[in-house]
Amino acid sequence: MIDEGPRSQDPFAEPSRILRESDPVEIAERVGVPWDGREFRLAFMRWSLQVSHPELGFRAPDFLNNYVVKLLAVIYLARARAVPLDNRWVPYRELKDGLFYTKSFSDTVEDRLCRRFGGDLEAMRRAATELGGRVVEQGDLGVVINTFPRLPLLFILWRGDEEFEPSARILFDASATNYLNAFELRMLCGEVVGRLVNVADGRLQVPPPD
């Protein structure tokens, strides 16, 4: 069961109301996504998520078609603003309200990333590439994965040595909470890390990109 954190018992209720009461053309212009008169086409990594209006029906590749991704897509459409990237990477604790969830984020997301890939950077490189990641010069391995539009994530891993254990960090553009709040960004990272692990372990074969 999903931890709803500060949200209501029905996390879909408020963003769904906002979307249904809004002009879809205005939503598309505000968020910066295509609208074909029936559905929004929302980029997510290398693929597209389709959200109909006003029904809010959801279509996605099977490996992305789940409760959490749909919820995040609806929240993103309801709240995102066309704010440019700040081009400054920050840790989770520096996001608005991020400090409140920092321990949970570290324990449930970053530690899982480190346990699986801290000793196998090549597996991380391959899995991230499958999800559309690009390698950057950070740590022993740095990879940027674009999730929703204007919501990149920077994954950094260090191998460790005799003195230090392997470690992993996930950084965000400083503008990230203009699109999802800290709690939702934790959910987003959990979804991406889960797919990285499943791709690396051979439990998930992703389809060709749209």
C-alpha positions as CSV (number, residue, x, y, z in Angstrom):
1,M,0.0,0.0,0.0
2,I,1.3,3.4,-0.9
3,D,2.3,5.8,1.9
4,E,0.2,8.8,1.2
5,G,2.3,11.1,3.4
6,P,0.7,14.5,3.8
7,R,-2.0,13.8,1.1
8,S,-5.6,12.9,1.5
9,Q,-6.9,9.4,1.6
10,D,-7.6,9.7,-2.2
11,P,-4.5,11.3,-3.7
12,F,-6.1,11.5,-7.1
13,A,-9.0,13.6,-5.9
14,E,-7.5,17.1,-5.9
15,P,-5.4,16.9,-9.1
16,S,-8.2,15.2,-10.9
17,R,-10.6,18.0,-10.0
18,I,-8.1,20.6,-11.1
19,L,-7.7,18.9,-14.5
20,R,-11.3,18.3,-15.1
21,E,-12.2,21.9,-14.3
22,S,-9.4,23.3,-16.5
23,D,-9.3,24.1,-20.2
24,P,-7.1,21.4,-21.8
25,V,-5.6,23.8,-24.3
26,E,-4.5,26.0,-21.3
27,I,-3.1,23.0,-19.5
28,A,-1.1,22.0,-22.6
29,E,0.3,25.5,-22.9
30,R,1.1,25.8,-19.2
31,V,2.8,22.4,-18.9
32,G,4.3,22.4,-22.4
33,V,2.9,19.1,-23.6
34,P,1.1,18.1,-26.8
35,W,-2.7,18.0,-26.8
36,D,-4.5,16.4,-29.8
37,G,-8.0,17.3,-28.8
38,R,-8.5,14.1,-26.8
39,E,-5.4,13.2,-25.0
40,F,-2.3,14.8,-23.5
41,R,1.0,13.2,-24.6
42,L,3.4,13.4,-21.7
43,A,7.0,12.3,-22.2
44,F,8.5,10.0,-19.6
45,M,12.0,8.8,-20.1
46,R,12.1,7.4,-23.7
47,W,8.3,6.8,-23.8
48,S,5.0,8.6,-23.8
49,L,2.1,8.5,-21.4
50,Q,-1.3,9.4,-22.7
51,V,-3.9,11.0,-20.4
52,S,-7.4,11.7,-21.8
53,H,-9.4,14.8,-20.9
54,P,-11.8,15.1,-19.1
55,E,-12.1,11.3,-18.4
56,L,-8.4,11.1,-17.3
57,G,-8.0,7.7,-18.8
58,F,-4.4,6.5,-18.8
59,R,-2.4,4.7,-21.5
60,A,1.2,3.7,-21.2
61,P,3.7,0.9,-22.1
62,D,3.0,-2.0,-19.9
63,F,6.1,-1.6,-17.7
64,L,5.0,2.0,-16.9
65,N,1.3,1.3,-16.6
66,N,0.8,1.3,-12.8
67,Y,-0.9,3.2,-10.0
68,V,2.1,5.4,-9.0
69,V,3.1,6.4,-12.5
70,K,-0.5,7.3,-13.4
71,L,-0.8,9.3,-10.1
72,L,2.4,11.2,-10.8
73,A,1.3,12.0,-14.4
74,V,-2.0,13.4,-13.2
75,I,-0.3,15.5,-10.4
76,Y,2.3,16.7,-12.9
77,L,-0.4,17.9,-15.4
78,A,-2.4,19.5,-12.6
79,R,0.5,21.5,-11.1
80,A,3.5,21.8,-13.4
81,R,4.5,25.3,-14.5
82,A,6.7,26.2,-17.4
83,V,9.6,27.2,-15.2
84,P,13.0,26.8,-16.9
85,L,15.6,24.5,-15.4
86,D,17.8,26.2,-12.8
87,N,20.8,24.2,-14.1
88,R,22.0,23.7,-10.5
89,W,22.0,20.2,-9.0
90,V,20.9,19.9,-5.4
91,P,20.5,16.9,-3.0
92,Y,17.1,15.8,-1.8
93,R,17.4,17.5,1.6
94,E,17.8,20.9,-0.1
95,L,14.4,20.7,-1.9
96,K,11.5,22.4,-0.3
97,D,10.2,20.1,2.5
98,G,12.9,17.6,1.5
99,L,14.6,17.6,4.9
100,F,11.4,16.1,6.4
101,Y,11.7,13.0,4.2
102,T,15.5,12.8,3.8
103,K,16.0,9.7,6.0
104,S,13.2,7.8,4.2
105,F,14.6,8.9,0.8
106,S,18.1,7.7,1.8
107,D,16.9,4.4,3.3
108,T,14.4,3.4,0.7
109,V,15.8,4.8,-2.6
110,E,19.5,5.8,-2.5
111,D,20.5,2.7,-0.4
112,R,18.7,0.4,-2.8
113,L,20.6,2.0,-5.7
114,C,23.9,1.6,-3.8
115,R,23.2,-2.0,-2.8
116,R,22.5,-3.1,-6.3
117,F,25.0,-1.0,-8.3
118,G,27.7,0.2,-5.9
119,G,29.8,-2.9,-6.8
120,D,28.6,-3.1,-10.5
121,L,28.8,0.3,-12.2
122,E,28.7,-1.3,-15.6
123,A,25.3,-2.8,-14.9
124,M,24.1,0.6,-13.9
125,R,25.5,2.1,-17.0
126,R,23.7,-0.4,-19.2
127,A,20.4,-0.2,-17.3
128,A,20.4,3.5,-17.4
129,T,21.1,3.6,-21.1
130,E,18.1,1.3,-21.7
131,L,15.9,3.9,-19.9
132,G,17.4,6.8,-21.9
133,G,20.1,7.9,-19.5
134,R,23.2,9.8,-20.6
135,V,26.6,9.4,-18.9
136,V,28.1,12.6,-17.4
137,E,31.4,13.2,-15.5
138,Q,30.3,12.8,-11.9
139,G,31.7,10.4,-9.3
140,D,32.9,7.1,-10.6
141,L,29.7,7.0,-12.7
142,G,27.2,9.7,-13.3
143,V,24.0,9.3,-15.3
144,V,21.3,11.8,-16.1
145,I,17.8,10.3,-16.8
146,N,15.1,12.7,-18.0
147,T,11.8,11.6,-16.4
148,F,8.9,14.0,-17.0
149,P,9.6,17.2,-19.0
150,R,12.0,19.4,-17.1
151,L,12.4,16.9,-14.4
152,P,15.9,15.3,-14.9
153,L,17.5,13.2,-12.2
154,L,21.3,12.9,-11.7
155,F,22.5,9.5,-10.4
156,I,26.0,9.4,-9.0
157,L,27.8,6.3,-7.8
158,W,31.2,5.8,-6.1
159,R,32.9,2.4,-6.0
160,G,34.4,2.9,-2.5
161,D,37.8,1.7,-1.4
162,E,39.6,0.4,1.7
163,E,38.5,3.4,3.7
164,F,35.0,4.1,2.3
165,E,32.0,2.0,1.4
166,P,30.4,2.3,-2.0
167,S,27.8,5.1,-2.0
168,A,25.1,6.5,-4.3
169,R,23.3,9.9,-4.5
170,I,20.4,11.2,-6.5
171,L,20.4,14.9,-7.3
172,F,17.7,17.1,-8.6
173,D,17.6,20.3,-10.6
174,A,16.9,23.1,-8.1
175,S,13.6,23.9,-9.9
176,A,12.2,20.3,-9.4
177,T,9.5,21.2,-6.8
178,N,7.8,23.5,-9.4
179,Y,6.6,20.2,-10.9
180,L,6.3,17.6,-8.0
181,N,6.7,18.1,-4.3
182,A,9.4,16.4,-2.2
183,F,7.1,13.5,-1.3
184,E,6.1,12.9,-4.9
185,L,9.7,13.2,-6.1
186,R,10.6,10.4,-3.6
187,M,7.9,8.3,-5.3
188,L,9.2,9.2,-8.7
189,C,12.8,8.2,-7.8
190,G,11.5,4.9,-6.3
191,E,9.8,4.1,-9.6
192,V,12.9,4.8,-11.7
193,V,15.3,3.0,-9.3
194,G,13.0,0.0,-9.3
195,R,13.1,-0.2,-13.1
196,L,16.9,0.2,-13.2
197,V,17.3,-2.7,-10.8
198,N,14.8,-4.9,-12.8
199,V,16.5,-4.1,-16.1
200,A,19.9,-4.9,-14.6
201,D,18.6,-8.2,-13.1
202,G,17.0,-9.3,-16.4
203,R,13.5,-9.2,-15.0
204,L,12.4,-6.3,-17.3
205,Q,12.9,-5.9,-21.0
206,V,11.8,-2.5,-22.0
207,P,10.1,-1.9,-25.4
208,P,11.5,0.3,-28.1
209,P,11.0,4.0,-27.4
210,D,8.0,5.9,-29.0
